[in-house]
Amino acid sequence: MHSAPTALAPDWLAVPDDPDDLAAGVWPASAHRDADGALVIGGVPVGDLVRSHGTPLLVLDEGEVRRRAAALRDAFETAATAHGTSARIYYAGKAFLSTAVARWMVEEGLNVDVCTGGELQVALAASVDPAHIGFHGNNKSAAELESAVEVGVGTIIIDSSIEIERLAAITARTGTVQRVMLRVNSGVHAETHDFLATAHEDQKFGTPLADAAAMVARIRELSGLEFVGLHCHIGSQIFGVAGFRESASRVLDLHAELLEGGPVPQLNLGGGFGIAYTRADDPAPVAELAEGIVAAVAEGCAARGIDLPLLSFEPGRAIIGNAGVTLYEIGTIKDVVLENGSRRYLSVDGGMSDNARPALYGAQFSARLASRESDGEPVLSRVVGKHCESGDIVVDHEYLPADAAPGDLLAVPATGAYCAPLSSNYNHVPRPPIVAVRDGAARVIVRGETVADLLSRDVGITEPDSDALHPQTSEGER
């Protein structure tokens, strides 16, 4: 095998000059190699992390999370102020939520967005002020709505007519008034995977623009509901401003119409800001994105002769995605020679149970040797997991050193968002621990599972012998 380009490689994947380099923007800013060539994240060598916690292991750079949260907050607040309004940032907890992360968001001046009762409980356990929580979801149960009203959630985003009546019954019974927004579909199909595009008409979220005025009228009839604005989310992993600009224009037509019947103080344009998973990805800088979106709303309001509302946004991936790095150990290696080229398969000790995104969306990731540097020539490789599925792919296309070997540590960057939340126990594989690093210190923020944890849920086993079961995490994680 050799480093010459092959027909099996996609056009966007270039043969690297240095298969050990760490592409800026893909990895946490703190990531670098030490004098021995080993990867260091947040001031902590990955070898130390693996010795303490085993592999697979999700490492979250706390400093990177905080830096990105503050940058988004500052960018949108600056852009909003320049146009005569204000902006609020809600961290989209669905990207990854734990009590530690929720606290980081509050400390950086962000609100928190949740979409299930479970996520709400995590935020509350982190002592997030309920008034600074937004609650999404296309099928919020009566119990979830009751809980949200009881604790004083700041805003509930209504997703259907049924939810209006369900929530109205709760507020009537409890004698409360609940602030609500209405989620609408602008009809703008974001340039992303179909499963990530959330504002076109043929999908489960929100209500068509044509039906929204009647729904808002019904909300305004109910004394227990306070209508505070419209919400629209066009999708995820979006790099530019064009989709937001078009969506805002359509939603502002409805916004202007609704002003005739009462105040519409807020407009939430969602999130979905893209990040770099590979060197080929080129997301817009945060300041450019913020100015472009806010300017589009300001221009739209001016054209319609209406005041610019308070703006809110819900980034998740853009805050936490590039802060995460997953560490694996290489187990087996196979070379596959085909008519149009050759590819090397490197199997690691995790897979689709800790990163389902390649299987779900065909998502592309990067990878680098983490335990050492190499002078081996770059070879087209595919990183695959240990699960009994041919689609168990962690990194579909990457050039890795030819001398990569069993026992080497492999690092996959940009795994901070939608990896842990989508994780599973497929094939009875325990979910890995999550460790936060910052300024040379590491701490577990989510405990790793063991096989004993999984068997404890099986009612056919009375007392599983944890000592007799081989755990997937170290002694210190039990």
Salt bridges, closest charged atoms under 4 A:
ASP21 OD2 - ARG279 NH2 2.52
ASP21 OD1 - ARG368 NH2 2.92
ASP48 OD1 - ARG51 NH2 2.48
GLU62 OE2 - ARG66 NE 2.91
GLU62 OE2 - ARG438 NH1 3.28
GLU62 OE1 - ARG443 NH2 3.96
GLU64 OE2 - ARG67 NH2 2.69
GLU64 OE2 - ARG68 NE 2.80
ASP74 OD1 - ARG73 NH2 2.84
GLU107 OE1 - ARG66 NH2 2.49
GLU108 OE2 - ARG66 NH1 2.97
ASP113 OD1 - HIS136 NE2 3.74
GLU146 OE1 - ARG173 NH2 2.39
GLU163 OE1 - LYS140 NZ 2.83
GLU165 OE2 - ARG218 NE 2.83
ASP194 OD1 - HIS189 NE2 3.45
GLU221 OE1 - ARG218 NH1 3.00
GLU246 OE2 - ARG250 NE 2.80
ASP253 OD1 - ARG304 NE 2.78
GLU291 OE2 - HIS83 NE2 3.18
GLU299 OE1 - ARG245 NH1 3.05
GLU314 OE2 - HIS136 NE2 2.96
GLU314 OE1 - HIS231 NE2 3.16
ASP335 OD1 - ARG344 NE 2.64
ASP396 OD1 - ARG382 NH2 2.81
ASP396 OD2 - HIS397 NE2 3.22
GLU398 OE2 - ARG368 NH1 3.35
ASP403 OD2 - ARG372 NH1 3.39
ASP408 OD2 - ARG372 NH2 2.86
GLU449 OE2 - ARG431 NH2 2.70
ASP453 OD2 - ARG447 NH1 3.00
ASP467 OD1 - ARG478 NH1 3.93
GLU475 OE1 - ARG478 NH1 3.52
GLU477 OE2 - HIS53 ND1 2.80
